[in-house]
Amino acid sequence: MNADYIAALDIGGTKMAAMVASREGPLARISQPSIKSGTPRSLPEQGLALIDAVCEKAGVPKNAVRALGVASAGPFVREEGAIALCSPNLCGGLSGASDLPNDWKSIPLEKVLRERYERLAIDNDCVSALVAERAFGAVIDEPDCAYVTWSTGVGFGLCVDGRVLRGKNGNAGHAGHMLLSEVDESVCGCGNRGDLEALVSGRNVGNRSHMPAAELFQKAREGDAQAREIAERAANWFGRGLYNVVATLDTRTFVIGGSVWLHHGDWLTPLVMREIESRFPALTGGVRILPAALGRLVADVGALALAVPEEWIPAWRQSKPWEKLANA
């Protein structure tokens, strides 16, 4: 693919980020909270405006951008053959959640973005992060691995025998919605009761504890007994979810990112590994957990990885050009 510049969007339940890159690497990055009001077109239109802004910041004419990679929270549905978002952390019409000020059932992501971009690649944000970690990060060319985010939501990107899994609608990896405890009072934004995301996600743990998740996990780190109990219970559920993936796909390596893990993975790792290693050694022997090598930019670089020309990859592996934007 011939390209002068490529752009990337990382669309999450909390924030959206845009990057523009040349052959030499990413040139600029802008981030802002994800829009959750207005019409369903508001979110993808925000993305287009953010690309314009990041191009202006980098001094790149917006019509010079030839391709766009999008890493987005899911799941996806197909509407008139195009990818639409049906995310419980963005679409208030799915569960009537009081913290989402809209009645959206879906968001016409691909339809709006294709009004400008013909070269467009859209993947689940965890699949995109997995692609990035296999191209540039902790598991370069690892055949049996998964990327997992523990953040506002919980999501997975899965690779088996060297093949990244996507599924019929691009939703392979939504293991955050595996049911673990039907008797639990925890309710996910998708409507499930007792699924993994309901039990451990930052949004749901924060709602149940009546404080921001960042505050809860920090209190747990500092030794607050009540916060520690909640956080450890979440880590236990998270570990059981990873065990289920190991038992299903024979996964060797989990690369974990997301805001909860980025700030607290050091003390959560032993709790999670205990839940994996205490079960069926024939399946769990040799399983390991690694932090995302791309850090907080893993989804942004993942979006770029969907659009980057193959001939740019070797140089990017050597120079790690995204690092200069780590604090942008």
N, C-alpha and C positions, 0 to 999 in steps of 0.2 A: 504494500500500500504506500503510495506517495503521500507525504504529509509535510506541510510546513509547520503547523502547530496543531496540537490536540488539546482538548479540554476534558475536564472531569468534574462530576458532581457526586458528592457523598450525601445522600438523603437519609437522615435518621429521625427517630421519634423526638429528639430534643433539638438537634441543630442540623443545618445544611452547610456544606462547604464546597467551594469551587476552586479549581486549579486550572492554570494554562501552562503548557509545556512545549518546548522545542526539542530538537535532537539532543541538545546539551542537558536537558532535564527540566523540572518544574521551574517556572519563572516567578510565579506569584500565587498566593492563596488568600481567600477571603472566607470568613465564616459568619453565620448569623443564625438566630433561632428559627426553627422551621415554622412556617405559617400554619396555623390550625383554624383559621376562620376565613370567611368569604365563600366563594364558590369552589367546587372541586378542582377547577382549573388554577386556583390561586397558587397551589404548591408548585406545579411545574413551571408556571409563569415566574414565580420567585426564582426558580433555578435558572431560567434564561436571563433574568435581570442580573443575577449573581455572576453569570459567565461574562456578561457585558462589563460588569464592574471589575472583575479580575483581569480581563483583557486591557481595560483602561489603566489599571494599576501597573501592568507589565509593559505597557506601551505597544501592545499587539492589536492591529486592526481586527475587529471581531469577525469580519468576513474572511480573514486568513485562517481561521480555525476550520480544519477539514473533517474532523472526527470528534465524537463525544462518547466517553465512557461513563456509565452511571452505575454507582453502587447504591442500592436502595434497600431500606427496610421493606420487608414483605409481610404477608405473602402476596403473590400476583394472581390475577385472574385475566382471562382473555375477553375483551370487549371489541366486537367487530374486527377480530383478528389481531388486535393490538394489546400490548401489556398495560394493564391498569393495576394500581396499588389497592390492596385491601388490608391495610395494616391496622391492627387494633390499637397501636400507639399513635395513630394519626386520624383514623376515621371514627368519629364519635357516634355515627349512626349504627355501628356494629353492635355496641353493647349499651349505649346510652350513658357512657361514663361521664360523670359530672366534671371531670378535669379536662375534657375535650370539648371546646365550644363550637361544635359543628354537628351536622347531621349527615355527614358524608358516609356513603356505603362503599364508594370506590373513588379513585383519583385517576383521571385519564392521562397517565404519565407519557407513554409512548406517543399517543396521538398529538399531544401538544408539542413535544420535543421534535417530532418529525416535521412539524411545520417549518423548522429551520434546518435540521440536520438529517441528511440522507444516510451518512455513515454514523450509525448509532448502535451501541452495544449496551444492553441493560442486564444486570444480574443482581441477585440478592446480595446485600452488602457483605454477608459472611462468605458467600461463594467468591465474591470479588477479593475479599481479604485473603482467602485461601490461595487464589491465583497469584496474588502479590507475594505472599510468603513463600510460595513454591518458585516464583521467578526471582525474587530478590532477598528473601528473608531467612527464616529459621529452618525451613524444610525444603531447600532447593532440590527439586526433582525427587523428593520423598514420595514413594508410591502409595503408602497406606497411612493417611494422616487426616486430621480434621482441624479446621479453625473454629474456635468457639468464642463468641462474645458474651460477656456478662456485664451488662450495662443497663440502659433504660429497659431493654428487653433481653431475651436470651435467644441466640441463634447459632446455627452451625453451617459450615461449609465442609463437604465430605469428598474425600478422594480415596478410591479403592482400585488397587492394581494399576495405579498411574492415571486413572480416569476420573476427572472431576464430575460428580453426579449433579444432574439438573432436574430431570423428571419432566412430566408431561406439560407442566405450566411454569417450569423453572423454580419449583418450590421444594425440591429435594434439600433436606437440611433443616426443615422446620421442626427439629426435634425438641425445641423449646415448648412445643405443644403436645409432647408425649404425656399421657396421663399417669400420674404417680400416686395420687391419693384422692379418691373420689369423695371421701368423707371430710376432707379438709375444707375449711371455710374460705380459703384463698380463692379468689375469682380472677381469672385472666381477662384482659381487655377483649379477647376473642369470644368470651362467654364460657370457656371451659372452667370447671371447678377442680382445683388440685392438679393442674398441669405444671410442668417444670417452671415455666415463666411466671405463673401465678405464685409459686412458692418462693422464688428466689430473685426475680428481676428487681432492679433498682426502683422502678416505678411502683410495683406492687408491694415490696417490702416497705418502702417509704410511706405508702398510703396506709398500710396496716399499723405501722408504728407511729404514725402522726408526726413524722419528722422527715426531712430530706434524707435519702439514702446515704449521701455523702457524710452527713452528720452522724447517722447511725453507725456506719462502719468505722468512722474515726473514733467515736466513743468506745466501740468494741475494741479497737486497737489499744486504746488507752486504759482498758481494764474495767469499764463500766459493766457491772454484772448483768443487768437486764439487756443491754445492747449486745453484749457478748453472747448471751444465750440465743438471741434472735439470729445473729450473724452466723454462729456455729451451726444452728439448725439449717440455715440456708445453704451453708457449705456442704452439709451432709446430703441434702437433697440434690445439690449440684453434682456431687460425686456419684450419686446413684444414677443420675442421668447419663453421665459419662460412661459408667459401667454398662448401661443398656446399649450404648453405641458400640462399645467394645464387643459385647456379646453378639451384636447383630452384624457388624461389619469387620470384625477382627482388626480394629484400628490399633496402630502401634504408637503414634505420636499425636498429642493434642497441643496445638498452639493456641494460647488463650490471650484474648485482649479485651477491650472494653473498659469503661471507667472504673467499675468495681475492682476488676483484676489489676488494672494498671496501678492503682493506689494501694491495694491490699493483698495482691497475689502472694507476697512473700510469706505472710502468716496464714493465709488460707490454703496454700498448696498442701501442707501436710494433712490437713483435715480432709481435703478432697481426695488425695492419694490413698488415705486410709480406707475410704469408702470403696475405692476401686480394688485395691490390693487385698482386701479382706474377703474377696469373693472369687471362687473358681480359678485357681492359679493357672490351669491349663489355658484359660482365655486371657488372663490379665498379666501373666508373666511378661516382663519387658516393656510394659506400657509406660510411657513417660509424658510429662507435662513440661512445656517450654513457654516462656513468655513470648509475646509477639515481638519479633526483632524490629519490626517497623513502628513499634510503639503506638502513640496516639494517632499517627498518620496512616495506620494500616488500611483503613477503609478508603482514604483519599488516594493512596498509592494503588489500592485495589481498583478503583475506578479508572485511574490512568492505565493500569495493566490491561484493562479490557480493550483499550484503544491504541496502545503503543505499537508501532511497527516492530516486527521481529528484529530487524537489523539494528534497532536502538538498544535492545536489551543487554547485550554483552557489555557495552560501555557503561550503562546505568548500574549494572552489577558491580563494576569496579569503582565507580565514582560516588555512588549513593547520593545523587544530586538533590534528593528531597530533604536531606538532613539540614540544609541551610534554611528551610522553611519550617523547621520543627517548632519554632516559637512564634510563627506568624499567626 
